[in-house]
Amino acid sequence: MTDESLKPYYRQSKYYSLDYNKETNQDFIKFADKLTKEIKNNQTLDIANNELKKHPSYQTYNELRQQLDINKIW
């Protein structure tokens, strides 16, 4: 794990970790829920919401999104 600030939460889900969410004021849960809502409402993985794009976790999401080939799923 390269991010020192996340080492105390090693092998824990950011979404479900009580300690992580207490420390971050549920920031990741808010991000993940908004991201999910955006994807469902727009029916696309391409996010246009600038607020979501500014979140530190967006980069990880975007890298995963780019690896997906939706055409392979259908």
PQR file of N, CA, C, O and H, with PARSE charges and radii, in Angstrom:
ATOM      1  N   MET A   1       0.854  -1.169   0.000 -0.4000 1.5000
ATOM      2  CA  MET A   1       0.000   0.000   0.000 -0.0000 2.0000
ATOM      3  C   MET A   1       0.905   1.240   0.000  0.5500 1.7000
ATOM      4  O   MET A   1       1.767   1.392   0.866 -0.5500 1.4000
ATOM      5  N   THR A   2       0.701   2.095  -0.956 -0.4000 1.5000
ATOM      6  CA  THR A   2       1.585   3.249  -1.099 -0.0000 2.0000
ATOM      7  C   THR A   2       1.097   4.484  -0.349  0.5500 1.7000
ATOM      8  O   THR A   2       1.906   5.323   0.048 -0.5500 1.4000
ATOM      9  H   THR A   2       0.001   1.972  -1.659  0.4000 1.0000
ATOM     10  N   ASP A   3      -0.195   4.605  -0.152 -0.4000 1.5000
ATOM     11  CA  ASP A   3      -0.736   5.778   0.538 -0.0000 2.0000
ATOM     12  C   ASP A   3      -0.686   5.547   2.051  0.5500 1.7000
ATOM     13  O   ASP A   3      -1.462   4.763   2.597 -0.5500 1.4000
ATOM     14  H   ASP A   3      -0.853   3.923  -0.474  0.4000 1.0000
ATOM     15  N   GLU A   4       0.229   6.237   2.709 -0.4000 1.5000
ATOM     16  CA  GLU A   4       0.435   6.064   4.156 -0.0000 2.0000
ATOM     17  C   GLU A   4      -0.829   6.352   4.971  0.5500 1.7000
ATOM     18  O   GLU A   4      -1.069   5.715   5.996 -0.5500 1.4000
ATOM     19  H   GLU A   4       0.859   6.874   2.266  0.4000 1.0000
ATOM     20  N   SER A   5      -1.628   7.305   4.514 -0.4000 1.5000
ATOM     21  CA  SER A   5      -2.819   7.673   5.279 -0.0000 2.0000
ATOM     22  C   SER A   5      -3.878   6.568   5.287  0.5500 1.7000
ATOM     23  O   SER A   5      -4.758   6.553   6.147 -0.5500 1.4000
ATOM     24  H   SER A   5      -1.433   7.823   3.681  0.4000 1.0000
ATOM     25  N   LEU A   6      -3.789   5.646   4.328 -0.4000 1.5000
ATOM     26  CA  LEU A   6      -4.772   4.568   4.256 -0.0000 2.0000
ATOM     27  C   LEU A   6      -4.313   3.282   4.943  0.5500 1.7000
ATOM     28  O   LEU A   6      -5.098   2.343   5.075 -0.5500 1.4000
ATOM     29  H   LEU A   6      -3.075   5.658   3.629  0.4000 1.0000
ATOM     30  N   LYS A   7      -3.062   3.227   5.378 -0.4000 1.5000
ATOM     31  CA  LYS A   7      -2.556   2.006   6.001 -0.0000 2.0000
ATOM     32  C   LYS A   7      -3.346   1.542   7.225  0.5500 1.7000
ATOM     33  O   LYS A   7      -3.484   0.334   7.418 -0.5500 1.4000
ATOM     34  H   LYS A   7      -2.424   3.990   5.271  0.4000 1.0000
ATOM     35  N   PRO A   8      -3.866   2.435   8.054 -0.5600 1.5000
ATOM     36  CA  PRO A   8      -4.667   1.952   9.190  0.2800 2.0000
ATOM     37  C   PRO A   8      -5.949   1.227   8.761  0.5500 1.7000
ATOM     38  O   PRO A   8      -6.560   0.518   9.560 -0.5500 1.4000
ATOM     39  N   TYR A   9      -6.345   1.404   7.522 -0.4000 1.5000
ATOM     40  CA  TYR A   9      -7.587   0.813   7.034 -0.0000 2.0000
ATOM     41  C   TYR A   9      -7.325  -0.329   6.059  0.5500 1.7000
ATOM     42  O   TYR A   9      -8.205  -0.719   5.291 -0.5500 1.4000
ATOM     43  H   TYR A   9      -5.849   1.980   6.872  0.4000 1.0000
ATOM     44  N   TYR A  10      -6.128  -0.851   6.097 -0.4000 1.5000
ATOM     45  CA  TYR A  10      -5.725  -1.928   5.198 -0.0000 2.0000
ATOM     46  C   TYR A  10      -6.731  -3.069   5.232  0.5500 1.7000
ATOM     47  O   TYR A  10      -7.130  -3.529   6.302 -0.5500 1.4000
ATOM     48  H   TYR A  10      -5.413  -0.535   6.721  0.4000 1.0000
ATOM     49  N   ARG A  11      -7.137  -3.521   4.052 -0.4000 1.5000
ATOM     50  CA  ARG A  11      -8.080  -4.637   3.871 -0.0000 2.0000
ATOM     51  C   ARG A  11      -9.484  -4.323   4.391  0.5500 1.7000
ATOM     52  O   ARG A  11     -10.238  -5.224   4.758 -0.5500 1.4000
ATOM     53  H   ARG A  11      -6.814  -3.147   3.182  0.4000 1.0000
ATOM     54  N   GLN A  12      -9.817  -3.059   4.415 -0.4000 1.5000
ATOM     55  CA  GLN A  12     -11.163  -2.650   4.796 -0.0000 2.0000
ATOM     56  C   GLN A  12     -11.800  -1.900   3.630  0.5500 1.7000
ATOM     57  O   GLN A  12     -11.117  -1.199   2.883 -0.5500 1.4000
ATOM     58  H   GLN A  12      -9.205  -2.326   4.116  0.4000 1.0000
ATOM     59  N   SER A  13     -13.073  -2.048   3.487 -0.4000 1.5000
ATOM     60  CA  SER A  13     -13.818  -1.325   2.476 -0.0000 2.0000
ATOM     61  C   SER A  13     -13.960   0.132   2.907  0.5500 1.7000
ATOM     62  O   SER A  13     -14.365   0.410   4.036 -0.5500 1.4000
ATOM     63  H   SER A  13     -13.628  -2.617   4.093  0.4000 1.0000
ATOM     64  N   LYS A  14     -13.631   1.055   2.015 -0.4000 1.5000
ATOM     65  CA  LYS A  14     -13.830   2.473   2.330 -0.0000 2.0000
ATOM     66  C   LYS A  14     -15.301   2.752   2.589  0.5500 1.7000
ATOM     67  O   LYS A  14     -15.641   3.605   3.408 -0.5500 1.4000
ATOM     68  H   LYS A  14     -13.303   0.829   1.098  0.4000 1.0000
ATOM     69  N   TYR A  15     -16.158   2.047   1.903 -0.4000 1.5000
ATOM     70  CA  TYR A  15     -17.594   2.295   2.023 -0.0000 2.0000
ATOM     71  C   TYR A  15     -18.141   1.787   3.355  0.5500 1.7000
ATOM     72  O   TYR A  15     -18.988   2.443   3.959 -0.5500 1.4000
ATOM     73  H   TYR A  15     -15.881   1.354   1.238  0.4000 1.0000
ATOM     74  N   TYR A  16     -17.677   0.643   3.817 -0.4000 1.5000
ATOM     75  CA  TYR A  16     -18.259   0.030   5.007 -0.0000 2.0000
ATOM     76  C   TYR A  16     -17.430   0.171   6.282  0.5500 1.7000
ATOM     77  O   TYR A  16     -17.906  -0.196   7.356 -0.5500 1.4000
ATOM     78  H   TYR A  16     -16.988   0.109   3.326  0.4000 1.0000
ATOM     79  N   SER A  17     -16.217   0.687   6.195 -0.4000 1.5000
ATOM     80  CA  SER A  17     -15.361   0.814   7.376 -0.0000 2.0000
ATOM     81  C   SER A  17     -15.882   1.905   8.312  0.5500 1.7000
ATOM     82  O   SER A  17     -15.938   3.079   7.944 -0.5500 1.4000
ATOM     83  H   SER A  17     -15.831   0.985   5.322  0.4000 1.0000
ATOM     84  N   LEU A  18     -16.257   1.507   9.508 -0.4000 1.5000
ATOM     85  CA  LEU A  18     -16.763   2.481  10.483 -0.0000 2.0000
ATOM     86  C   LEU A  18     -15.680   3.486  10.868  0.5500 1.7000
ATOM     87  O   LEU A  18     -15.950   4.683  10.963 -0.5500 1.4000
ATOM     88  H   LEU A  18     -16.212   0.553   9.807  0.4000 1.0000
ATOM     89  N   ASP A  19     -14.467   3.009  11.088 -0.4000 1.5000
ATOM     90  CA  ASP A  19     -13.374   3.908  11.476 -0.0000 2.0000
ATOM     91  C   ASP A  19     -13.037   4.898  10.369  0.5500 1.7000
ATOM     92  O   ASP A  19     -12.888   6.094  10.623 -0.5500 1.4000
ATOM     93  H   ASP A  19     -14.248   2.037  11.011  0.4000 1.0000
ATOM     94  N   TYR A  20     -12.917   4.401   9.140 -0.4000 1.5000
ATOM     95  CA  TYR A  20     -12.582   5.268   8.019 -0.0000 2.0000
ATOM     96  C   TYR A  20     -13.662   6.329   7.810  0.5500 1.7000
ATOM     97  O   TYR A  20     -13.353   7.500   7.590 -0.5500 1.4000
ATOM     98  H   TYR A  20     -13.038   3.430   8.934  0.4000 1.0000
ATOM     99  N   ASN A  21     -14.910   5.921   7.879 -0.4000 1.5000
ATOM    100  CA  ASN A  21     -16.001   6.867   7.646 -0.0000 2.0000
ATOM    101  C   ASN A  21     -16.165   7.862   8.785  0.5500 1.7000
ATOM    102  O   ASN A  21     -16.581   9.000   8.566 -0.5500 1.4000
ATOM    103  H   ASN A  21     -15.161   4.969   8.058  0.4000 1.0000
ATOM    104  N   LYS A  22     -15.845   7.442   9.977 -0.4000 1.5000
ATOM    105  CA  LYS A  22     -15.875   8.386  11.103 -0.0000 2.0000
ATOM    106  C   LYS A  22     -14.790   9.443  10.914  0.5500 1.7000
ATOM    107  O   LYS A  22     -15.022  10.634  11.126 -0.5500 1.4000
ATOM    108  H   LYS A  22     -15.508   6.517  10.155  0.4000 1.0000
ATOM    109  N   GLU A  23     -13.612   8.995  10.517 -0.4000 1.5000
ATOM    110  CA  GLU A  23     -12.474   9.905  10.332 -0.0000 2.0000
ATOM    111  C   GLU A  23     -12.678  10.860   9.149  0.5500 1.7000
ATOM    112  O   GLU A  23     -12.232  12.007   9.196 -0.5500 1.4000
ATOM    113  H   GLU A  23     -13.423   8.028  10.345  0.4000 1.0000
ATOM    114  N   THR A  24     -13.341  10.397   8.103 -0.4000 1.5000
ATOM    115  CA  THR A  24     -13.503  11.218   6.891 -0.0000 2.0000
ATOM    116  C   THR A  24     -14.885  11.833   6.757  0.5500 1.7000
ATOM    117  O   THR A  24     -15.215  12.397   5.713 -0.5500 1.4000
ATOM    118  H   THR A  24     -13.704   9.466   8.065  0.4000 1.0000
ATOM    119  N   ASN A  25     -15.695  11.731   7.802 -0.4000 1.5000
ATOM    120  CA  ASN A  25     -17.057  12.283   7.783 -0.0000 2.0000
ATOM    121  C   ASN A  25     -17.872  11.695   6.627  0.5500 1.7000
ATOM    122  O   ASN A  25     -18.642  12.398   5.973 -0.5500 1.4000
ATOM    123  H   ASN A  25     -15.427  11.273   8.650  0.4000 1.0000
ATOM    124  N   GLN A  26     -17.690  10.415   6.395 -0.4000 1.5000
ATOM    125  CA  GLN A  26     -18.400   9.657   5.359 -0.0000 2.0000
ATOM    126  C   GLN A  26     -18.205  10.232   3.957  0.5500 1.7000
ATOM    127  O   GLN A  26     -19.100  10.142   3.117 -0.5500 1.4000
ATOM    128  H   GLN A  26     -17.065   9.844   6.927  0.4000 1.0000
ATOM    129  N   ASP A  27     -17.053  10.812   3.709 -0.4000 1.5000
ATOM    130  CA  ASP A  27     -16.772  11.427   2.412 -0.0000 2.0000
ATOM    131  C   ASP A  27     -16.858  10.422   1.270  0.5500 1.7000
ATOM    132  O   ASP A  27     -17.438  10.724   0.227 -0.5500 1.4000
ATOM    133  H   ASP A  27     -16.325  10.885   4.391  0.4000 1.0000
ATOM    134  N   PHE A  28     -16.287   9.225   1.452 -0.4000 1.5000
ATOM    135  CA  PHE A  28     -16.310   8.246   0.371 -0.0000 2.0000
ATOM    136  C   PHE A  28     -17.721   7.748   0.110  0.5500 1.7000
ATOM    137  O   PHE A  28     -18.096   7.549  -1.045 -0.5500 1.4000
ATOM    138  H   PHE A  28     -15.815   8.980   2.299  0.4000 1.0000
ATOM    139  N   ILE A  29     -18.509   7.541   1.152 -0.4000 1.5000
ATOM    140  CA  ILE A  29     -19.897   7.091   0.977 -0.0000 2.0000
ATOM    141  C   ILE A  29     -20.675   8.126   0.165  0.5500 1.7000
ATOM    142  O   ILE A  29     -21.426   7.775  -0.745 -0.5500 1.4000
ATOM    143  H   ILE A  29     -18.204   7.702   2.090  0.4000 1.0000
ATOM    144  N   LYS A  30     -20.492   9.383   0.495 -0.4000 1.5000
ATOM    145  CA  LYS A  30     -21.184  10.455  -0.241 -0.0000 2.0000
ATOM    146  C   LYS A  30     -20.773  10.451  -1.707  0.5500 1.7000
ATOM    147  O   LYS A  30     -21.613  10.577  -2.598 -0.5500 1.4000
ATOM    148  H   LYS A  30     -19.882   9.668   1.233  0.4000 1.0000
ATOM    149  N   PHE A  31     -19.459  10.305  -1.950 -0.4000 1.5000
ATOM    150  CA  PHE A  31     -18.954  10.255  -3.324 -0.0000 2.0000
ATOM    151  C   PHE A  31     -19.530   9.053  -4.072  0.5500 1.7000
ATOM    152  O   PHE A  31     -20.040   9.195  -5.183 -0.5500 1.4000
ATOM    153  H   PHE A  31     -18.777  10.203  -1.226  0.4000 1.0000
ATOM    154  N   ALA A  32     -19.447   7.882  -3.466 -0.4000 1.5000
ATOM    155  CA  ALA A  32     -19.902   6.658  -4.129 -0.0000 2.0000
ATOM    156  C   ALA A  32     -21.401   6.699  -4.415  0.5500 1.7000
ATOM    157  O   ALA A  32     -21.840   6.264  -5.480 -0.5500 1.4000
ATOM    158  H   ALA A  32     -19.032   7.767  -2.564  0.4000 1.0000
ATOM    159  N   ASP A  33     -22.174   7.209  -3.488 -0.4000 1.5000
ATOM    160  CA  ASP A  33     -23.619   7.297  -3.696 -0.0000 2.0000
ATOM    161  C   ASP A  33     -23.964   8.293  -4.804  0.5500 1.7000
ATOM    162  O   ASP A  33     -24.843   8.027  -5.623 -0.5500 1.4000
ATOM    163  H   ASP A  33     -21.817   7.562  -2.623  0.4000 1.0000
ATOM    164  N   LYS A  34     -23.281   9.436  -4.832 -0.4000 1.5000
ATOM    165  CA  LYS A  34     -23.521  10.424  -5.897 -0.0000 2.0000
ATOM    166  C   LYS A  34     -23.097   9.865  -7.256  0.5500 1.7000
ATOM    167  O   LYS A  34     -23.772  10.076  -8.264 -0.5500 1.4000
ATOM    168  H   LYS A  34     -22.567   9.652  -4.166  0.4000 1.0000
ATOM    169  N   LEU A  35     -21.973   9.153  -7.270 -0.4000 1.5000
ATOM    170  CA  LEU A  35     -21.486   8.551  -8.510 -0.0000 2.0000
ATOM    171  C   LEU A  35     -22.481   7.518  -9.025  0.5500 1.7000
ATOM    172  O   LEU A  35     -22.793   7.499 -10.215 -0.5500 1.4000
ATOM    173  H   LEU A  35     -21.424   8.982  -6.451  0.4000 1.0000
ATOM    174  N   THR A  36     -22.971   6.676  -8.156 -0.4000 1.5000
ATOM    175  CA  THR A  36     -23.958   5.663  -8.538 -0.0000 2.0000
ATOM    176  C   THR A  36     -25.221   6.314  -9.089  0.5500 1.7000
ATOM    177  O   THR A  36     -25.756   5.877 -10.108 -0.5500 1.4000
ATOM    178  H   THR A  36     -22.717   6.691  -7.189  0.4000 1.0000
ATOM    179  N   LYS A  37     -25.689   7.344  -8.423 -0.4000 1.5000
ATOM    180  CA  LYS A  37     -26.890   8.051  -8.874 -0.0000 2.0000
ATOM    181  C   LYS A  37     -26.669   8.670 -10.258  0.5500 1.7000
ATOM    182  O   LYS A  37     -27.540   8.602 -11.125 -0.5500 1.4000
ATOM    183  H   LYS A  37     -25.254   7.699  -7.595  0.4000 1.0000
ATOM    184  N   GLU A  38     -25.503   9.267 -10.450 -0.4000 1.5000
ATOM    185  CA  GLU A  38     -25.164   9.886 -11.736 -0.0000 2.0000
ATOM    186  C   GLU A  38     -25.150   8.845 -12.856  0.5500 1.7000
ATOM    187  O   GLU A  38     -25.676   9.092 -13.942 -0.5500 1.4000
ATOM    188  H   GLU A  38     -24.795   9.322  -9.746  0.4000 1.0000
ATOM    189  N   ILE A  39     -24.556   7.695 -12.595 -0.4000 1.5000
ATOM    190  CA  ILE A  39     -24.484   6.622 -13.591 -0.0000 2.0000
ATOM    191  C   ILE A  39     -25.884   6.117 -13.924  0.5500 1.7000
ATOM    192  O   ILE A  39     -26.219   5.945 -15.096 -0.5500 1.4000
ATOM    193  H   ILE A  39     -24.129   7.495 -11.713  0.4000 1.0000
ATOM    194  N   LYS A  40     -26.697   5.881 -12.909 -0.4000 1.5000
ATOM    195  CA  LYS A  40     -28.050   5.378 -13.137 -0.0000 2.0000
ATOM    196  C   LYS A  40     -28.915   6.391 -13.887  0.5500 1.7000
ATOM    197  O   LYS A  40     -29.623   6.039 -14.830 -0.5500 1.4000
ATOM    198  H   LYS A  40     -26.425   6.021 -11.957  0.4000 1.0000
ATOM    199  N   ASN A  41     -28.851   7.640 -13.461 -0.4000 1.5000
ATOM    200  CA  ASN A  41     -29.701   8.667 -14.089 -0.0000 2.0000
ATOM    201  C   ASN A  41     -29.349   8.904 -15.552  0.5500 1.7000
ATOM    202  O   ASN A  41     -30.231   9.122 -16.383 -0.5500 1.4000
ATOM    203  H   ASN A  41     -28.277   7.926 -12.695  0.4000 1.0000
ATOM    204  N   ASN A  42     -28.056   8.861 -15.862 -0.4000 1.5000
ATOM    205  CA  ASN A  42     -27.607   9.159 -17.223 -0.0000 2.0000
ATOM    206  C   ASN A  42     -27.359   7.915 -18.063  0.5500 1.7000
ATOM    207  O   ASN A  42     -27.118   8.017 -19.266 -0.5500 1.4000
ATOM    208  H   ASN A  42     -27.340   8.684 -15.188  0.4000 1.0000
ATOM    209  N   GLN A  43     -27.417   6.736 -17.437 -0.4000 1.5000
ATOM    210  CA  GLN A  43     -27.216   5.468 -18.133 -0.0000 2.0000
ATOM    211  C   GLN A  43     -25.897   5.437 -18.916  0.5500 1.7000
ATOM    212  O   GLN A  43     -25.828   4.939 -20.040 -0.5500 1.4000
ATOM    213  H   GLN A  43     -27.612   6.653 -16.460  0.4000 1.0000
ATOM    214  N   THR A  44     -24.861   5.981 -18.285 -0.4000 1.5000
ATOM    215  CA  THR A  44     -23.535   5.965 -18.889 -0.0000 2.0000
ATOM    216  C   THR A  44     -22.481   5.998 -17.786  0.5500 1.7000
ATOM    217  O   THR A  44     -22.713   6.516 -16.694 -0.5500 1.4000
ATOM    218  H   THR A  44     -24.917   6.385 -17.372  0.4000 1.0000
ATOM    219  N   LEU A  45     -21.321   5.433 -18.099 -0.4000 1.5000
ATOM    220  CA  LEU A  45     -20.209   5.489 -17.156 -0.0000 2.0000
ATOM    221  C   LEU A  45     -19.401   6.776 -17.323  0.5500 1.7000
ATOM    222  O   LEU A  45     -18.554   7.088 -16.487 -0.5500 1.4000
ATOM    223  H   LEU A  45     -21.132   5.012 -18.986  0.4000 1.0000
ATOM    224  N   ASP A  46     -19.659   7.519 -18.393 -0.4000 1.5000
ATOM    225  CA  ASP A  46     -18.992   8.799 -18.617 -0.0000 2.0000
ATOM    226  C   ASP A  46     -19.638   9.851 -17.721  0.5500 1.7000
ATOM    227  O   ASP A  46     -20.833  10.126 -17.835 -0.5500 1.4000
ATOM    228  H   ASP A  46     -20.348   7.265 -19.072  0.4000 1.0000
ATOM    229  N   ILE A  47     -18.859  10.423 -16.851 -0.4000 1.5000
ATOM    230  CA  ILE A  47     -19.368  11.365 -15.859 -0.0000 2.0000
ATOM    231  C   ILE A  47     -19.082  12.794 -16.304  0.5500 1.7000
ATOM    232  O   ILE A  47     -17.947  13.133 -16.641 -0.5500 1.4000
ATOM    233  H   ILE A  47     -17.889  10.200 -16.759  0.4000 1.0000
ATOM    234  N   ALA A  48     -20.115  13.627 -16.303 -0.4000 1.5000
ATOM    235  CA  ALA A  48     -19.972  15.031 -16.681 -0.0000 2.0000
ATOM    236  C   ALA A  48     -19.989  15.945 -15.455  0.5500 1.7000
ATOM    237  O   ALA A  48     -19.693  17.134 -15.570 -0.5500 1.4000
ATOM    238  H   ALA A  48     -21.036  13.352 -16.030  0.4000 1.0000
ATOM    239  N   ASN A  49     -20.325  15.413 -14.302 -0.4000 1.5000
ATOM    240  CA  ASN A  49     -20.454  16.188 -13.069 -0.0000 2.0000
ATOM    241  C   ASN A  49     -19.073  16.615 -12.562  0.5500 1.7000
ATOM    242  O   ASN A  49     -18.279  15.772 -12.144 -0.5500 1.4000
ATOM    243  H   ASN A  49     -20.565  14.447 -14.209  0.4000 1.0000
ATOM    244  N   ASN A  50     -18.788  17.906 -12.597 -0.4000 1.5000
ATOM    245  CA  ASN A  50     -17.473  18.407 -12.191 -0.0000 2.0000
ATOM    246  C   ASN A  50     -17.202  18.235 -10.705  0.5500 1.7000
ATOM    247  O   ASN A  50     -16.049  18.081 -10.300 -0.5500 1.4000
ATOM    248  H   ASN A  50     -19.434  18.590 -12.936  0.4000 1.0000
ATOM    249  N   GLU A  51     -18.239  18.260  -9.897 -0.4000 1.5000
ATOM    250  CA  GLU A  51     -18.061  18.038  -8.458 -0.0000 2.0000
ATOM    251  C   GLU A  51     -17.502  16.640  -8.211  0.5500 1.7000
ATOM    252  O   GLU A  51     -16.586  16.473  -7.405 -0.5500 1.4000
ATOM    253  H   GLU A  51     -19.175  18.385 -10.226  0.4000 1.0000
ATOM    254  N   LEU A  52     -18.039  15.648  -8.889 -0.4000 1.5000
ATOM    255  CA  LEU A  52     -17.542  14.281  -8.749 -0.0000 2.0000
ATOM    256  C   LEU A  52     -16.120  14.154  -9.293  0.5500 1.7000
ATOM    257  O   LEU A  52     -15.292  13.447  -8.719 -0.5500 1.4000
ATOM    258  H   LEU A  52     -18.783  15.784  -9.543  0.4000 1.0000
ATOM    259  N   LYS A  53     -15.845  14.829 -10.384 -0.4000 1.5000
ATOM    260  CA  LYS A  53     -14.516  14.749 -11.000 -0.0000 2.0000
ATOM    261  C   LYS A  53     -13.423  15.324 -10.101  0.5500 1.7000
ATOM    262  O   LYS A  53     -12.259  14.949 -10.241 -0.5500 1.4000
ATOM    263  H   LYS A  53     -16.518  15.403 -10.851  0.4000 1.0000
ATOM    264  N   LYS A  54     -13.763  16.206  -9.202 -0.4000 1.5000
ATOM    265  CA  LYS A  54     -12.784  16.824  -8.303 -0.0000 2.0000
ATOM    266  C   LYS A  54     -12.452  15.943  -7.105  0.5500 1.7000
ATOM    267  O   LYS A  54     -11.458  16.177  -6.418 -0.5500 1.4000
ATOM    268  H   LYS A  54     -14.709  16.510  -9.089  0.4000 1.0000
ATOM    269  N   HIS A  55     -13.270  14.943  -6.854 -0.4000 1.5000
ATOM    270  CA  HIS A  55     -13.051  14.082  -5.689 -0.0000 2.0000
ATOM    271  C   HIS A  55     -11.797  13.228  -5.903  0.5500 1.7000
ATOM    272  O   HIS A  55     -11.568  12.746  -7.013 -0.5500 1.4000
ATOM    273  H   HIS A  55     -14.078  14.754  -7.412  0.4000 1.0000
ATOM    274  N   PRO A  56     -10.985  13.034  -4.865 -0.5600 1.5000
ATOM    275  CA  PRO A  56      -9.755  12.237  -5.006  0.2800 2.0000
ATOM    276  C   PRO A  56     -10.000  10.800  -5.493  0.5500 1.7000
ATOM    277  O   PRO A  56      -9.123  10.222  -6.133 -0.5500 1.4000
ATOM    278  N   SER A  57     -11.140  10.226  -5.212 -0.4000 1.5000
ATOM    279  CA  SER A  57     -11.429   8.853  -5.638 -0.0000 2.0000
ATOM    280  C   SER A  57     -11.878   8.767  -7.091  0.5500 1.7000
ATOM    281  O   SER A  57     -11.976   7.670  -7.640 -0.5500 1.4000
ATOM    282  H   SER A  57     -11.853  10.696  -4.692  0.4000 1.0000
ATOM    283  N   TYR A  58     -12.147   9.887  -7.714 -0.4000 1.5000
ATOM    284  CA  TYR A  58     -12.612   9.866  -9.098 -0.0000 2.0000
ATOM    285  C   TYR A  58     -11.546   9.304 -10.037  0.5500 1.7000
ATOM    286  O   TYR A  58     -11.873   8.595 -10.990 -0.5500 1.4000
ATOM    287  H   TYR A  58     -12.067  10.779  -7.269  0.4000 1.0000
ATOM    288  N   GLN A  59     -10.303   9.607  -9.782 -0.4000 1.5000
ATOM    289  CA  GLN A  59      -9.229   9.125 -10.652 -0.0000 2.0000
ATOM    290  C   GLN A  59      -9.224   7.599 -10.713  0.5500 1.7000
ATOM    291  O   GLN A  59      -9.071   7.020 -11.789 -0.5500 1.4000
ATOM    292  H   GLN A  59     -10.038  10.183  -9.008  0.4000 1.0000
ATOM    293  N   THR A  60      -9.389   6.958  -9.578 -0.4000 1.5000
ATOM    294  CA  THR A  60      -9.438   5.501  -9.542 -0.0000 2.0000
ATOM    295  C   THR A  60     -10.642   4.994 -10.321  0.5500 1.7000
ATOM    296  O   THR A  60     -10.526   4.060 -11.115 -0.5500 1.4000
ATOM    297  H   THR A  60      -9.513   7.429  -8.704  0.4000 1.0000
ATOM    298  N   TYR A  61     -11.801   5.608 -10.094 -0.4000 1.5000
ATOM    299  CA  TYR A  61     -13.001   5.233 -10.840 -0.0000 2.0000
ATOM    300  C   TYR A  61     -12.768   5.372 -12.343  0.5500 1.7000
ATOM    301  O   TYR A  61     -13.105   4.471 -13.112 -0.5500 1.4000
ATOM    302  H   TYR A  61     -11.896   6.367  -9.449  0.4000 1.0000
ATOM    303  N   ASN A  62     -12.199   6.484 -12.755 -0.4000 1.5000
ATOM    304  CA  ASN A  62     -12.013   6.754 -14.179 -0.0000 2.0000
ATOM    305  C   ASN A  62     -11.049   5.751 -14.816  0.5500 1.7000
ATOM    306  O   ASN A  62     -11.256   5.335 -15.956 -0.5500 1.4000
ATOM    307  H   ASN A  62     -11.925   7.215 -12.131  0.4000 1.0000
ATOM    308  N   GLU A  63     -10.014   5.365 -14.101 -0.4000 1.5000
ATOM    309  CA  GLU A  63      -9.085   4.361 -14.625 -0.0000 2.0000
ATOM    310  C   GLU A  63      -9.793   3.023 -14.831  0.5500 1.7000
ATOM    311  O   GLU A  63      -9.565   2.345 -15.833 -0.5500 1.4000
ATOM    312  H   GLU A  63      -9.846   5.702 -13.175  0.4000 1.0000
ATOM    313  N   LEU A  64     -10.647   2.647 -13.887 -0.4000 1.5000
ATOM    314  CA  LEU A  64     -11.405   1.405 -14.024 -0.0000 2.0000
ATOM    315  C   LEU A  64     -12.415   1.501 -15.165  0.5500 1.7000
ATOM    316  O   LEU A  64     -12.593   0.551 -15.928 -0.5500 1.4000
ATOM    317  H   LEU A  64     -10.832   3.198 -13.073  0.4000 1.0000
ATOM    318  N   ARG A  65     -13.066   2.642 -15.274 -0.4000 1.5000
ATOM    319  CA  ARG A  65     -14.041   2.859 -16.343 -0.0000 2.0000
ATOM    320  C   ARG A  65     -13.388   2.710 -17.710  0.5500 1.7000
ATOM    321  O   ARG A  65     -13.972   2.120 -18.620 -0.5500 1.4000
ATOM    322  H   ARG A  65     -12.921   3.413 -14.655  0.4000 1.0000
ATOM    323  N   GLN A  66     -12.192   3.238 -17.855 -0.4000 1.5000
ATOM    324  CA  GLN A  66     -11.488   3.174 -19.135 -0.0000 2.0000
ATOM    325  C   GLN A  66     -11.095   1.744 -19.495  0.5500 1.7000
ATOM    326  O   GLN A  66     -10.967   1.412 -20.674 -0.5500 1.4000
ATOM    327  H   GLN A  66     -11.718   3.717 -17.116  0.4000 1.0000
ATOM    328  N   GLN A  67     -10.906   0.907 -18.496 -0.4000 1.5000
ATOM    329  CA  GLN A  67     -10.537  -0.492 -18.746 -0.0000 2.0000
ATOM    330  C   GLN A  67     -11.735  -1.328 -19.189  0.5500 1.7000
ATOM    331  O   GLN A  67     -11.570  -2.377 -19.811 -0.5500 1.4000
ATOM    332  H   GLN A  67     -11.010   1.176 -17.538  0.4000 1.0000
ATOM    333  N   LEU A  68     -12.937  -0.862 -18.869 -0.4000 1.5000
ATOM    334  CA  LEU A  68     -14.135  -1.599 -19.255 -0.0000 2.0000
ATOM    335  C   LEU A  68     -14.432  -1.373 -20.732  0.5500 1.7000
ATOM    336  O   LEU A  68     -14.336  -0.255 -21.241 -0.5500 1.4000
ATOM    337  H   LEU A  68     -13.072  -0.009 -18.364  0.4000 1.0000
ATOM    338  N   ASP A  69     -14.787  -2.436 -21.394 -0.4000 1.5000
ATOM    339  CA  ASP A  69     -15.248  -2.318 -22.768 -0.0000 2.0000
ATOM    340  C   ASP A  69     -16.700  -2.758 -22.768  0.5500 1.7000
ATOM    341  O   ASP A  69     -16.992  -3.954 -22.793 -0.5500 1.4000
ATOM    342  H   ASP A  69     -14.866  -3.344 -20.981  0.4000 1.0000
ATOM    343  N   ILE A  70     -17.596  -1.811 -22.742 -0.4000 1.5000
ATOM    344  CA  ILE A  70     -19.022  -2.094 -22.633 -0.0000 2.0000
ATOM    345  C   ILE A  70     -19.493  -3.006 -23.777  0.5500 1.7000
ATOM    346  O   ILE A  70     -20.411  -3.806 -23.594 -0.5500 1.4000
ATOM    347  H   ILE A  70     -17.359  -0.840 -22.722  0.4000 1.0000
ATOM    348  N   ASN A  71     -18.876  -2.888 -24.934 -0.4000 1.5000
ATOM    349  CA  ASN A  71     -19.284  -3.719 -26.064 -0.0000 2.0000
ATOM    350  C   ASN A  71     -19.066  -5.215 -25.791  0.5500 1.7000
ATOM    351  O   ASN A  71     -19.772  -6.054 -26.350 -0.5500 1.4000
ATOM    352  H   ASN A  71     -18.131  -2.238 -25.082  0.4000 1.0000
ATOM    353  N   LYS A  72     -18.104  -5.546 -24.943 -0.4000 1.5000
ATOM    354  CA  LYS A  72     -17.869  -6.940 -24.603 -0.0000 2.0000
ATOM    355  C   LYS A  72     -18.966  -7.487 -23.699  0.5500 1.7000
ATOM    356  O   LYS A  72     -19.260  -8.682 -23.720 -0.5500 1.4000
ATOM    357  H   LYS A  72     -17.530  -4.864 -24.489  0.4000 1.0000
ATOM    358  N   ILE A  73     -19.565  -6.612 -22.912 -0.4000 1.5000
ATOM    359  CA  ILE A  73     -20.620  -7.039 -21.985 -0.0000 2.0000
ATOM    360  C   ILE A  73     -21.885  -7.391 -22.747  0.5500 1.7000
ATOM    361  O   ILE A  73     -22.552  -8.372 -22.416 -0.5500 1.4000
ATOM    362  H   ILE A  73     -19.326  -5.641 -22.895  0.4000 1.0000
ATOM    363  N   TRP A  74     -22.225  -6.614 -23.754 -0.4000 1.5000
ATOM    364  CA  TRP A  74     -23.454  -6.824 -24.510 -0.0000 2.0000
ATOM    365  C   TRP A  74     -23.138  -7.695 -25.665  0.5500 1.7000
ATOM    366  O   TRP A  74     -24.024  -8.016 -26.457 -0.5500 1.4000
ATOM    367  H   TRP A  74     -21.684  -5.817 -24.023  0.4000 1.0000
TER
END
